[in-house]
């Protein structure tokens, strides 16, 4: 009796180039195989900040993109979320200092909703009232800067740390801060 040979599923697959959104210059960020282009839609891709900018100082950032459309052998993406590595945040925290986290839901000018988690790092320990005041100041600064920008502009300023520096300037008058870092930003609607 003759054996039936199975067709190798890898031979049916094609390679598709993955491209970053227009806010990052639509640069090539990777490749992925698929046997059907429709199966690519919805896949997430993570890219380090160093790969996007070429700047080693941005290597602690990780950006996640979701494939939204496929044209030929090109898979185009949209921004999904942004994170700072845990090891980087752990290195920033010192003994006898306080880390104040502020979680803010914002709406950009083009109607997109983003949940932003910011961390304010203080020089000393703080009281509960000081922490609450810092949270309010950081949240207000992030909301104000986001309401005047589209999602694309907001993500660019997030990547360039302009949002974090604006929050730092607003919150340092409330209590002495060492820095403000945007830990996470995720598109929720």
Secondary structure, DSSP 8 states (H G I E B T S, - for coil): --------GGGG-EEEEEE--GGGTT-EEEEEEESSGGGTTT-EEEEEHHHHH--GGGTTEEEEEEEEEEETTEEEEEEEEEEE-HHHHHHH--TT--EEEEEEEEE-TTS-EEEEEEEEEESS---HHHHHHHHHHHHHHHHHHHHTS-HHHHHHHHHTTHHHHHHHHHHTTTS-EEEEEEEEEEE--
